[in-house]
């Protein structure tokens, strides 16, 4: 009878652990004007006081408006760790010394996460100079290619506490824009997860001692 009760308790703890394994934390950063080429860069910091080992990250650029997406390089950085990754870099530009990138425009909210399947390069290439890339969920891409780059390969496992910096640079003159704000959504182990894990470990030991 006791063995059955302990087994049930272990199963209940396992279910609780699965439900409370991770916690999502959301933070917002200020927007502003993106300086035209040669006039500096736009930066905005979010200072996170919470702690925890990063399990997942989503970066959302809200009300990002700019003509000619091929002008822009957008990066996210965790300052204290020195870790940095591009969200996108001069979309459509495949040669380091020639070309001006895709002429499509930005006008919406754009989210980036490793699990998202939206292809920013492909969507941009489907339009022309008058095309506005729709708001949506996209994977991050690097320089000179539309191949996905991973946010978690850079940020996974670091302590989320510290300064997270968004940087946007405009690398060609004439086309301009701005960003309304940005959001950082970080997933870390929930505070109760480790305690529940300890309880889960007790269940089999109690069965052996019975």
JOGINOR-V609285 format. One record per residue. N is the residue number from 0. RES is the residue in one letter. PSI is psi in degrees with one decimal (NA if undefined). OMEGA is omega in radians with two decimals (none if undefined). D_FIRST is the distance of its C-alpha to the first C-alpha in Angstrom with 2 decimals. Layout:
# JOGINOR-V609285
n->N res->RES psi->PSI omega->OMEGA d_first->D_FIRST
n->N res->RES psi->PSI omega->OMEGA d_first->D_FIRST
This chain:
# JOGINOR-V609285
n->0 res->X psi->-46.5 omega->3.13 d_first->0.00
n->1 res->X psi->-37.4 omega->3.13 d_first->3.77
n->2 res->X psi->-41.8 omega->3.13 d_first->5.39
n->3 res->X psi->-40.8 omega->3.13 d_first->5.25
n->4 res->X psi->-40.3 omega->-3.12 d_first->6.38
n->5 res->X psi->-39.2 omega->3.10 d_first->8.76
n->6 res->X psi->-43.4 omega->3.10 d_first->10.03
n->7 res->X psi->-41.3 omega->3.13 d_first->10.88
n->8 res->X psi->-42.1 omega->3.11 d_first->12.51
n->9 res->X psi->-41.0 omega->3.11 d_first->14.48
n->10 res->X psi->-39.0 omega->3.13 d_first->15.67
n->11 res->X psi->-40.7 omega->3.11 d_first->16.74
n->12 res->X psi->-41.1 omega->3.13 d_first->18.64
n->13 res->X psi->-41.3 omega->3.12 d_first->20.30
n->14 res->X psi->-41.8 omega->3.12 d_first->21.46
n->15 res->X psi->-39.1 omega->-3.14 d_first->22.78
n->16 res->X psi->-42.2 omega->3.13 d_first->24.53
n->17 res->X psi->-38.5 omega->-3.09 d_first->26.23
n->18 res->X psi->-31.4 omega->-3.03 d_first->27.42
n->19 res->X psi->22.8 omega->-3.03 d_first->28.76
n->20 res->X psi->-39.4 omega->-3.05 d_first->30.01
n->21 res->X psi->154.1 omega->3.07 d_first->33.69
n->22 res->X psi->138.1 omega->3.11 d_first->36.04
n->23 res->X psi->131.7 omega->-3.13 d_first->39.51
n->24 res->X psi->130.2 omega->-3.06 d_first->42.39
n->25 res->X psi->136.6 omega->-3.13 d_first->45.76
n->26 res->X psi->148.1 omega->-3.13 d_first->49.14
n->27 res->X psi->144.3 omega->3.10 d_first->52.68
n->28 res->X psi->157.3 omega->-3.08 d_first->55.99
n->29 res->X psi->153.3 omega->3.05 d_first->59.58
n->30 res->X psi->-166.4 omega->3.13 d_first->61.95
n->31 res->X psi->-174.1 omega->3.13 d_first->65.70
n->32 res->X psi->138.5 omega->3.06 d_first->68.71
n->33 res->X psi->113.6 omega->-3.10 d_first->68.58
n->34 res->X psi->142.1 omega->3.10 d_first->71.82
n->35 res->X psi->165.5 omega->-3.08 d_first->74.10
n->36 res->X psi->130.8 omega->3.11 d_first->74.80
n->37 res->X psi->-5.8 omega->-3.09 d_first->76.36
n->38 res->X psi->17.5 omega->-3.14 d_first->75.46
n->39 res->X psi->-169.8 omega->-3.14 d_first->72.19
n->40 res->X psi->159.6 omega->3.02 d_first->68.55
n->41 res->X psi->131.4 omega->3.01 d_first->66.04
n->42 res->X psi->148.1 omega->3.08 d_first->63.11
n->43 res->X psi->132.0 omega->-3.08 d_first->60.34
n->44 res->X psi->142.0 omega->2.91 d_first->57.64
n->45 res->X psi->123.5 omega->3.12 d_first->54.14
n->46 res->X psi->117.7 omega->-3.09 d_first->52.83
n->47 res->X psi->123.7 omega->3.10 d_first->49.04
n->48 res->X psi->-18.5 omega->3.08 d_first->47.54
n->49 res->X psi->158.4 omega->3.10 d_first->43.90
n->50 res->X psi->165.8 omega->3.13 d_first->42.36
n->51 res->X psi->155.0 omega->3.14 d_first->39.99
n->52 res->X psi->122.2 omega->-3.02 d_first->40.19
n->53 res->X psi->126.4 omega->3.11 d_first->41.78
n->54 res->X psi->-29.1 omega->3.14 d_first->39.75
n->55 res->X psi->156.6 omega->-3.11 d_first->42.14
n->56 res->X psi->134.1 omega->3.00 d_first->45.52
n->57 res->X psi->129.2 omega->3.08 d_first->47.57
n->58 res->X psi->127.2 omega->3.14 d_first->51.14
n->59 res->X psi->125.2 omega->3.06 d_first->52.94
n->60 res->X psi->114.5 omega->-3.02 d_first->56.71
n->61 res->X psi->134.5 omega->-3.13 d_first->57.54
n->62 res->X psi->50.8 omega->3.07 d_first->60.93
n->63 res->X psi->117.0 omega->-3.11 d_first->62.32
n->64 res->X psi->124.0 omega->3.11 d_first->65.87
n->65 res->X psi->132.5 omega->3.02 d_first->68.27
n->66 res->X psi->144.6 omega->3.10 d_first->70.86
n->67 res->X psi->82.9 omega->-3.12 d_first->70.78
n->68 res->X psi->-27.3 omega->-3.12 d_first->67.27
n->69 res->X psi->-9.6 omega->3.08 d_first->68.84
n->70 res->X psi->-27.5 omega->-2.82 d_first->70.12
n->71 res->X psi->142.7 omega->2.90 d_first->66.77
n->72 res->X psi->125.1 omega->-3.10 d_first->64.45
n->73 res->X psi->126.3 omega->-3.13 d_first->61.19
n->74 res->X psi->154.3 omega->3.01 d_first->58.86
n->75 res->X psi->135.8 omega->-3.04 d_first->55.76
n->76 res->X psi->139.8 omega->2.92 d_first->55.43
n->77 res->X psi->107.6 omega->-2.90 d_first->53.07
n->78 res->X psi->-47.1 omega->-3.04 d_first->55.79
n->79 res->X psi->-36.5 omega->-3.12 d_first->54.05
n->80 res->X psi->-15.3 omega->-3.08 d_first->52.63
n->81 res->X psi->11.0 omega->-3.11 d_first->55.78
n->82 res->X psi->134.7 omega->-3.09 d_first->53.79
n->83 res->X psi->144.5 omega->3.07 d_first->55.69
n->84 res->X psi->147.8 omega->3.07 d_first->55.53
n->85 res->X psi->144.5 omega->2.94 d_first->57.82
n->86 res->X psi->-43.4 omega->2.91 d_first->56.74
n->87 res->X psi->155.7 omega->-3.04 d_first->59.96
n->88 res->X psi->106.4 omega->3.07 d_first->63.31
n->89 res->X psi->61.3 omega->-3.09 d_first->66.57
n->90 res->X psi->131.4 omega->3.12 d_first->65.12
n->91 res->X psi->-12.0 omega->3.14 d_first->67.42
n->92 res->X psi->115.1 omega->-3.05 d_first->69.30
n->93 res->X psi->1.3 omega->3.12 d_first->68.96
n->94 res->X psi->131.2 omega->-3.04 d_first->71.77
n->95 res->X psi->-26.1 omega->-3.03 d_first->71.85
n->96 res->X psi->-16.7 omega->3.14 d_first->75.61
n->97 res->X psi->163.3 omega->3.11 d_first->76.49
n->98 res->X psi->154.1 omega->-3.09 d_first->75.18
n->99 res->X psi->5.7 omega->3.10 d_first->74.09
n->100 res->X psi->179.4 omega->-3.07 d_first->70.75
n->101 res->X psi->143.8 omega->-3.07 d_first->69.69
n->102 res->X psi->0.3 omega->3.11 d_first->71.65
n->103 res->X psi->164.6 omega->-3.02 d_first->68.87
n->104 res->X psi->156.6 omega->3.06 d_first->67.94
n->105 res->X psi->137.6 omega->3.12 d_first->64.89
n->106 res->X psi->71.2 omega->-3.10 d_first->64.22
n->107 res->X psi->-157.7 omega->3.13 d_first->60.61
n->108 res->X psi->129.9 omega->-3.04 d_first->57.13
n->109 res->X psi->120.0 omega->-3.11 d_first->55.94
n->110 res->X psi->146.3 omega->-3.08 d_first->52.42
n->111 res->X psi->128.2 omega->-3.14 d_first->51.54
n->112 res->X psi->148.7 omega->-3.11 d_first->48.20
n->113 res->X psi->-29.2 omega->-3.07 d_first->47.39
n->114 res->X psi->-10.7 omega->-3.12 d_first->45.43
n->115 res->X psi->148.9 omega->-3.06 d_first->48.30
n->116 res->X psi->-4.3 omega->3.13 d_first->50.47
n->117 res->X psi->132.0 omega->-3.09 d_first->53.68
n->118 res->X psi->100.9 omega->-3.06 d_first->56.65
n->119 res->X psi->-40.9 omega->3.14 d_first->59.11
n->120 res->X psi->-44.2 omega->-3.11 d_first->61.85
n->121 res->X psi->-41.6 omega->3.13 d_first->61.70
n->122 res->X psi->-44.7 omega->3.13 d_first->61.72
n->123 res->X psi->-40.4 omega->-3.10 d_first->64.63
n->124 res->X psi->-16.9 omega->-3.10 d_first->66.57
n->125 res->X psi->-9.8 omega->-3.11 d_first->66.32
n->126 res->X psi->-172.3 omega->3.12 d_first->68.65
n->127 res->X psi->-159.5 omega->-3.06 d_first->71.96
n->128 res->X psi->-23.5 omega->-3.14 d_first->73.50
n->129 res->X psi->-3.5 omega->-3.05 d_first->72.78
n->130 res->X psi->133.6 omega->3.05 d_first->69.13
n->131 res->X psi->120.3 omega->3.14 d_first->66.39
n->132 res->X psi->125.9 omega->-3.07 d_first->63.11
n->133 res->X psi->150.0 omega->2.99 d_first->60.41
n->134 res->X psi->148.8 omega->3.12 d_first->57.61
n->135 res->X psi->-173.3 omega->-3.12 d_first->54.41
n->136 res->X psi->122.3 omega->-3.03 d_first->51.77
n->137 res->X psi->154.3 omega->2.96 d_first->53.25
n->138 res->X psi->153.7 omega->-3.12 d_first->52.41
n->139 res->X psi->149.7 omega->3.13 d_first->54.43
n->140 res->X psi->157.3 omega->-3.11 d_first->57.48
n->141 res->X psi->-157.2 omega->-3.09 d_first->59.77
n->142 res->X psi->142.3 omega->2.97 d_first->63.50
n->143 res->X psi->10.9 omega->-3.11 d_first->65.72
n->144 res->X psi->149.9 omega->3.06 d_first->62.98
n->145 res->X psi->8.9 omega->3.13 d_first->60.60
n->146 res->X psi->143.7 omega->-3.13 d_first->57.82
n->147 res->X psi->140.5 omega->2.93 d_first->54.57
n->148 res->X psi->148.8 omega->-3.02 d_first->53.91
n->149 res->X psi->131.0 omega->3.01 d_first->50.45
n->150 res->X psi->-39.3 omega->-3.09 d_first->49.63
n->151 res->X psi->-26.8 omega->3.10 d_first->46.33
n->152 res->X psi->-22.5 omega->3.13 d_first->48.09
n->153 res->X psi->-45.1 omega->-3.00 d_first->50.07
n->154 res->X psi->-15.1 omega->-3.07 d_first->47.80
n->155 res->X psi->129.2 omega->3.08 d_first->44.26
n->156 res->X psi->-12.1 omega->3.13 d_first->42.42
n->157 res->X psi->157.3 omega->3.03 d_first->45.10
n->158 res->X psi->126.9 omega->-3.04 d_first->44.43
n->159 res->X psi->-17.2 omega->-3.11 d_first->45.52
n->160 res->X psi->141.6 omega->3.10 d_first->47.19
n->161 res->X psi->-163.4 omega->-3.07 d_first->50.96
n->162 res->X psi->124.3 omega->3.03 d_first->53.81
n->163 res->X psi->125.7 omega->-3.02 d_first->53.54
n->164 res->X psi->125.4 omega->3.00 d_first->57.04
n->165 res->X psi->129.9 omega->3.10 d_first->58.30
n->166 res->X psi->131.8 omega->3.08 d_first->61.74
n->167 res->X psi->122.7 omega->3.08 d_first->64.01
n->168 res->X psi->141.0 omega->3.07 d_first->67.35
n->169 res->X psi->120.8 omega->-2.96 d_first->70.13
n->170 res->X psi->17.8 omega->3.05 d_first->72.03
n->171 res->X psi->143.4 omega->-3.04 d_first->74.95
n->172 res->X psi->162.6 omega->2.99 d_first->77.46
n->173 res->X psi->-61.5 omega->-3.11 d_first->78.10
n->174 res->X psi->138.2 omega->-3.04 d_first->74.75
n->175 res->X psi->175.1 omega->3.11 d_first->72.76
n->176 res->X psi->-169.2 omega->-3.12 d_first->69.65
n->177 res->X psi->173.0 omega->3.08 d_first->66.96
n->178 res->X psi->135.1 omega->-3.10 d_first->63.25
n->179 res->X psi->-46.5 omega->3.13 d_first->61.80
n->180 res->X psi->-179.8 omega->3.04 d_first->58.65
n->181 res->X psi->157.2 omega->-3.06 d_first->55.75
n->182 res->X psi->140.5 omega->3.10 d_first->51.98
n->183 res->X psi->119.2 omega->3.12 d_first->49.54
n->184 res->X psi->114.3 omega->-3.06 d_first->45.89
n->185 res->X psi->136.7 omega->3.08 d_first->43.69
n->186 res->X psi->128.0 omega->3.13 d_first->40.03
n->187 res->X psi->164.8 omega->3.05 d_first->38.12
n->188 res->X psi->135.3 omega->3.12 d_first->34.48
n->189 res->X psi->148.7 omega->-3.10 d_first->33.12
n->190 res->X psi->-34.9 omega->-3.11 d_first->32.87
n->191 res->X psi->-5.7 omega->-3.03 d_first->29.09
n->192 res->X psi->-42.3 omega->-3.12 d_first->28.49
n->193 res->X psi->-38.2 omega->3.10 d_first->28.59
n->194 res->X psi->-42.4 omega->3.12 d_first->26.22
n->195 res->X psi->-36.2 omega->3.10 d_first->23.70
n->196 res->X psi->-39.0 omega->3.09 d_first->24.30
n->197 res->X psi->-41.3 omega->3.10 d_first->23.44
n->198 res->X psi->-40.2 omega->3.13 d_first->20.10
n->199 res->X psi->-35.4 omega->3.13 d_first->19.42
n->200 res->X psi->-24.6 omega->3.14 d_first->20.32
n->201 res->X psi->-32.4 omega->-3.02 d_first->17.87
n->202 res->X psi->-51.6 omega->-3.13 d_first->14.73
n->203 res->X psi->-33.2 omega->3.12 d_first->15.34
n->204 res->X psi->-39.1 omega->3.13 d_first->16.46
n->205 res->X psi->-36.0 omega->3.12 d_first->13.32
n->206 res->X psi->-39.3 omega->-3.13 d_first->11.38
n->207 res->X psi->-31.8 omega->-3.12 d_first->14.24
n->208 res->X psi->-15.8 omega->-3.07 d_first->14.16
n->209 res->X psi->NA omega->none d_first->10.62
